Amino acid sequence: MLRMLTSAQRKLLRQRGQKMPDDVRLGKDGLSPGFVAAVGHLLSRQEVVKLRFGKDVQGEERKALGVEVSTALSAECVAITGRTMLLYRANPELDAPIFK
């Protein structure tokens, strides 16, 4: 079950995301099974993934893709700002999870 983040948790994740490099880029190929698997693996290892949308993905399409990506990965979309999206999925098995 996906738990909802509090506003304080979202704020902390956005702050952390500003310092992160882009982990993956979503281009014109969209959500291929390989892309979903790669992002899912990243989320399992680090809980937070910064995704950059390609230049061909515009406005409302970003929001729709954001919902699609987060649903496919059972993750929470922390924020979509411009062409950048921040995803979070808790992994309590990590040595140092972000939220306990």
PyMOL CGO cylinders between C-alpha atoms (Angstrom):
from pymol import cmd
from pymol.cgo import CYLINDER

trace = [
    CYLINDER, 0.00, 0.00, 0.00, 1.28, 3.42, -0.94, 0.3, 1, 1, 1, 1, 1, 1,
    CYLINDER, 1.28, 3.42, -0.94, 1.36, 5.88, 1.93, 0.3, 1, 1, 1, 1, 1, 1,
    CYLINDER, 1.36, 5.88, 1.93, 0.86, 9.56, 1.35, 0.3, 1, 1, 1, 1, 1, 1,
    CYLINDER, 0.86, 9.56, 1.35, 3.72, 11.93, 2.12, 0.3, 1, 1, 1, 1, 1, 1,
    CYLINDER, 3.72, 11.93, 2.12, 3.21, 14.82, 4.50, 0.3, 1, 1, 1, 1, 1, 1,
    CYLINDER, 3.21, 14.82, 4.50, 4.03, 18.34, 3.33, 0.3, 1, 1, 1, 1, 1, 1,
    CYLINDER, 4.03, 18.34, 3.33, 7.16, 18.33, 5.52, 0.3, 1, 1, 1, 1, 1, 1,
    CYLINDER, 7.16, 18.33, 5.52, 8.34, 15.09, 3.92, 0.3, 1, 1, 1, 1, 1, 1,
    CYLINDER, 8.34, 15.09, 3.92, 7.68, 16.49, 0.43, 0.3, 1, 1, 1, 1, 1, 1,
    CYLINDER, 7.68, 16.49, 0.43, 9.67, 19.60, 1.32, 0.3, 1, 1, 1, 1, 1, 1,
    CYLINDER, 9.67, 19.60, 1.32, 12.61, 17.51, 2.53, 0.3, 1, 1, 1, 1, 1, 1,
    CYLINDER, 12.61, 17.51, 2.53, 12.54, 15.39, -0.64, 0.3, 1, 1, 1, 1, 1, 1,
    CYLINDER, 12.54, 15.39, -0.64, 12.38, 18.48, -2.89, 0.3, 1, 1, 1, 1, 1, 1,
    CYLINDER, 12.38, 18.48, -2.89, 15.39, 19.96, -1.08, 0.3, 1, 1, 1, 1, 1, 1,
    CYLINDER, 15.39, 19.96, -1.08, 17.27, 16.71, -1.51, 0.3, 1, 1, 1, 1, 1, 1,
    CYLINDER, 17.27, 16.71, -1.51, 16.26, 16.53, -5.17, 0.3, 1, 1, 1, 1, 1, 1,
    CYLINDER, 16.26, 16.53, -5.17, 17.73, 19.95, -5.96, 0.3, 1, 1, 1, 1, 1, 1,
    CYLINDER, 17.73, 19.95, -5.96, 21.20, 18.65, -5.15, 0.3, 1, 1, 1, 1, 1, 1,
    CYLINDER, 21.20, 18.65, -5.15, 20.80, 15.39, -7.11, 0.3, 1, 1, 1, 1, 1, 1,
    CYLINDER, 20.80, 15.39, -7.11, 21.87, 14.87, -10.70, 0.3, 1, 1, 1, 1, 1, 1,
    CYLINDER, 21.87, 14.87, -10.70, 19.26, 13.59, -13.16, 0.3, 1, 1, 1, 1, 1, 1,
    CYLINDER, 19.26, 13.59, -13.16, 19.10, 9.82, -12.80, 0.3, 1, 1, 1, 1, 1, 1,
    CYLINDER, 19.10, 9.82, -12.80, 17.10, 9.03, -15.93, 0.3, 1, 1, 1, 1, 1, 1,
    CYLINDER, 17.10, 9.03, -15.93, 15.65, 10.74, -18.97, 0.3, 1, 1, 1, 1, 1, 1,
    CYLINDER, 15.65, 10.74, -18.97, 12.25, 10.03, -20.44, 0.3, 1, 1, 1, 1, 1, 1,
    CYLINDER, 12.25, 10.03, -20.44, 12.25, 10.71, -24.16, 0.3, 1, 1, 1, 1, 1, 1,
    CYLINDER, 12.25, 10.71, -24.16, 10.07, 10.11, -27.17, 0.3, 1, 1, 1, 1, 1, 1,
    CYLINDER, 10.07, 10.11, -27.17, 10.09, 6.33, -26.64, 0.3, 1, 1, 1, 1, 1, 1,
    CYLINDER, 10.09, 6.33, -26.64, 7.95, 6.82, -23.54, 0.3, 1, 1, 1, 1, 1, 1,
    CYLINDER, 7.95, 6.82, -23.54, 7.38, 4.16, -20.92, 0.3, 1, 1, 1, 1, 1, 1,
    CYLINDER, 7.38, 4.16, -20.92, 8.98, 1.04, -22.32, 0.3, 1, 1, 1, 1, 1, 1,
    CYLINDER, 8.98, 1.04, -22.32, 9.21, -2.04, -20.08, 0.3, 1, 1, 1, 1, 1, 1,
    CYLINDER, 9.21, -2.04, -20.08, 12.99, -1.56, -19.94, 0.3, 1, 1, 1, 1, 1, 1,
    CYLINDER, 12.99, -1.56, -19.94, 12.60, 2.03, -18.76, 0.3, 1, 1, 1, 1, 1, 1,
    CYLINDER, 12.60, 2.03, -18.76, 10.12, 1.05, -16.03, 0.3, 1, 1, 1, 1, 1, 1,
    CYLINDER, 10.12, 1.05, -16.03, 12.41, -1.79, -14.88, 0.3, 1, 1, 1, 1, 1, 1,
    CYLINDER, 12.41, -1.79, -14.88, 15.48, 0.50, -14.76, 0.3, 1, 1, 1, 1, 1, 1,
    CYLINDER, 15.48, 0.50, -14.76, 13.69, 3.20, -12.75, 0.3, 1, 1, 1, 1, 1, 1,
    CYLINDER, 13.69, 3.20, -12.75, 12.20, 0.56, -10.46, 0.3, 1, 1, 1, 1, 1, 1,
    CYLINDER, 12.20, 0.56, -10.46, 15.69, -0.79, -9.78, 0.3, 1, 1, 1, 1, 1, 1,
    CYLINDER, 15.69, -0.79, -9.78, 16.96, 2.72, -9.00, 0.3, 1, 1, 1, 1, 1, 1,
    CYLINDER, 16.96, 2.72, -9.00, 14.06, 3.35, -6.61, 0.3, 1, 1, 1, 1, 1, 1,
    CYLINDER, 14.06, 3.35, -6.61, 14.81, 0.11, -4.79, 0.3, 1, 1, 1, 1, 1, 1,
    CYLINDER, 14.81, 0.11, -4.79, 18.42, 1.17, -4.28, 0.3, 1, 1, 1, 1, 1, 1,
    CYLINDER, 18.42, 1.17, -4.28, 18.01, 4.85, -3.40, 0.3, 1, 1, 1, 1, 1, 1,
    CYLINDER, 18.01, 4.85, -3.40, 14.29, 5.59, -2.75, 0.3, 1, 1, 1, 1, 1, 1,
    CYLINDER, 14.29, 5.59, -2.75, 14.41, 8.93, -4.62, 0.3, 1, 1, 1, 1, 1, 1,
    CYLINDER, 14.41, 8.93, -4.62, 14.87, 9.26, -8.38, 0.3, 1, 1, 1, 1, 1, 1,
    CYLINDER, 14.87, 9.26, -8.38, 15.13, 12.47, -10.38, 0.3, 1, 1, 1, 1, 1, 1,
    CYLINDER, 15.13, 12.47, -10.38, 13.67, 12.07, -13.85, 0.3, 1, 1, 1, 1, 1, 1,
    CYLINDER, 13.67, 12.07, -13.85, 14.10, 14.56, -16.70, 0.3, 1, 1, 1, 1, 1, 1,
    CYLINDER, 14.10, 14.56, -16.70, 11.48, 14.77, -19.46, 0.3, 1, 1, 1, 1, 1, 1,
    CYLINDER, 11.48, 14.77, -19.46, 12.72, 15.19, -23.02, 0.3, 1, 1, 1, 1, 1, 1,
    CYLINDER, 12.72, 15.19, -23.02, 12.17, 18.43, -24.90, 0.3, 1, 1, 1, 1, 1, 1,
    CYLINDER, 12.17, 18.43, -24.90, 9.43, 16.82, -26.98, 0.3, 1, 1, 1, 1, 1, 1,
    CYLINDER, 9.43, 16.82, -26.98, 7.26, 16.23, -23.87, 0.3, 1, 1, 1, 1, 1, 1,
    CYLINDER, 7.26, 16.23, -23.87, 5.17, 19.35, -23.27, 0.3, 1, 1, 1, 1, 1, 1,
    CYLINDER, 5.17, 19.35, -23.27, 3.01, 20.84, -20.46, 0.3, 1, 1, 1, 1, 1, 1,
    CYLINDER, 3.01, 20.84, -20.46, -0.01, 18.69, -19.63, 0.3, 1, 1, 1, 1, 1, 1,
    CYLINDER, -0.01, 18.69, -19.63, 1.65, 15.67, -21.20, 0.3, 1, 1, 1, 1, 1, 1,
    CYLINDER, 1.65, 15.67, -21.20, 4.28, 15.82, -18.41, 0.3, 1, 1, 1, 1, 1, 1,
    CYLINDER, 4.28, 15.82, -18.41, 1.60, 15.59, -15.74, 0.3, 1, 1, 1, 1, 1, 1,
    CYLINDER, 1.60, 15.59, -15.74, -0.07, 12.65, -17.50, 0.3, 1, 1, 1, 1, 1, 1,
    CYLINDER, -0.07, 12.65, -17.50, 3.27, 10.86, -17.88, 0.3, 1, 1, 1, 1, 1, 1,
    CYLINDER, 3.27, 10.86, -17.88, 4.05, 11.62, -14.24, 0.3, 1, 1, 1, 1, 1, 1,
    CYLINDER, 4.05, 11.62, -14.24, 0.88, 9.85, -13.13, 0.3, 1, 1, 1, 1, 1, 1,
    CYLINDER, 0.88, 9.85, -13.13, 1.61, 6.97, -15.51, 0.3, 1, 1, 1, 1, 1, 1,
    CYLINDER, 1.61, 6.97, -15.51, 5.19, 6.56, -14.29, 0.3, 1, 1, 1, 1, 1, 1,
    CYLINDER, 5.19, 6.56, -14.29, 4.31, 6.75, -10.59, 0.3, 1, 1, 1, 1, 1, 1,
    CYLINDER, 4.31, 6.75, -10.59, 1.44, 4.27, -11.03, 0.3, 1, 1, 1, 1, 1, 1,
    CYLINDER, 1.44, 4.27, -11.03, 3.58, 1.81, -13.00, 0.3, 1, 1, 1, 1, 1, 1,
    CYLINDER, 3.58, 1.81, -13.00, 6.26, 1.92, -10.30, 0.3, 1, 1, 1, 1, 1, 1,
    CYLINDER, 6.26, 1.92, -10.30, 4.01, 2.09, -7.22, 0.3, 1, 1, 1, 1, 1, 1,
    CYLINDER, 4.01, 2.09, -7.22, 5.88, 5.27, -6.35, 0.3, 1, 1, 1, 1, 1, 1,
    CYLINDER, 5.88, 5.27, -6.35, 4.79, 8.73, -5.32, 0.3, 1, 1, 1, 1, 1, 1,
    CYLINDER, 4.79, 8.73, -5.32, 5.33, 11.75, -7.52, 0.3, 1, 1, 1, 1, 1, 1,
    CYLINDER, 5.33, 11.75, -7.52, 6.87, 14.27, -5.13, 0.3, 1, 1, 1, 1, 1, 1,
    CYLINDER, 6.87, 14.27, -5.13, 6.96, 17.14, -7.63, 0.3, 1, 1, 1, 1, 1, 1,
    CYLINDER, 6.96, 17.14, -7.63, 6.99, 18.03, -11.30, 0.3, 1, 1, 1, 1, 1, 1,
    CYLINDER, 6.99, 18.03, -11.30, 8.83, 21.28, -11.91, 0.3, 1, 1, 1, 1, 1, 1,
    CYLINDER, 8.83, 21.28, -11.91, 9.45, 22.27, -15.50, 0.3, 1, 1, 1, 1, 1, 1,
    CYLINDER, 9.45, 22.27, -15.50, 10.95, 19.25, -17.24, 0.3, 1, 1, 1, 1, 1, 1,
    CYLINDER, 10.95, 19.25, -17.24, 12.00, 17.56, -13.98, 0.3, 1, 1, 1, 1, 1, 1,
    CYLINDER, 12.00, 17.56, -13.98, 10.08, 15.03, -11.92, 0.3, 1, 1, 1, 1, 1, 1,
    CYLINDER, 10.08, 15.03, -11.92, 10.98, 13.65, -8.51, 0.3, 1, 1, 1, 1, 1, 1,
    CYLINDER, 10.98, 13.65, -8.51, 9.79, 10.15, -7.56, 0.3, 1, 1, 1, 1, 1, 1,
    CYLINDER, 9.79, 10.15, -7.56, 9.84, 8.51, -4.14, 0.3, 1, 1, 1, 1, 1, 1,
    CYLINDER, 9.84, 8.51, -4.14, 9.21, 4.93, -3.10, 0.3, 1, 1, 1, 1, 1, 1,
    CYLINDER, 9.21, 4.93, -3.10, 9.98, 3.78, 0.45, 0.3, 1, 1, 1, 1, 1, 1,
    CYLINDER, 9.98, 3.78, 0.45, 12.32, 0.84, 0.95, 0.3, 1, 1, 1, 1, 1, 1,
    CYLINDER, 12.32, 0.84, 0.95, 12.58, -0.03, 4.66, 0.3, 1, 1, 1, 1, 1, 1,
    CYLINDER, 12.58, -0.03, 4.66, 15.17, -2.73, 3.86, 0.3, 1, 1, 1, 1, 1, 1,
    CYLINDER, 15.17, -2.73, 3.86, 17.84, -0.13, 3.10, 0.3, 1, 1, 1, 1, 1, 1,
    CYLINDER, 17.84, -0.13, 3.10, 20.55, 0.47, 5.68, 0.3, 1, 1, 1, 1, 1, 1,
    CYLINDER, 20.55, 0.47, 5.68, 19.52, 4.12, 6.01, 0.3, 1, 1, 1, 1, 1, 1,
    CYLINDER, 19.52, 4.12, 6.01, 15.98, 4.72, 4.71, 0.3, 1, 1, 1, 1, 1, 1,
    CYLINDER, 15.98, 4.72, 4.71, 14.99, 8.36, 4.27, 0.3, 1, 1, 1, 1, 1, 1,
    CYLINDER, 14.99, 8.36, 4.27, 11.90, 8.08, 6.48, 0.3, 1, 1, 1, 1, 1, 1,
    CYLINDER, 11.90, 8.08, 6.48, 11.60, 5.48, 9.24, 0.3, 1, 1, 1, 1, 1, 1,
]
cmd.load_cgo(trace, "trace")
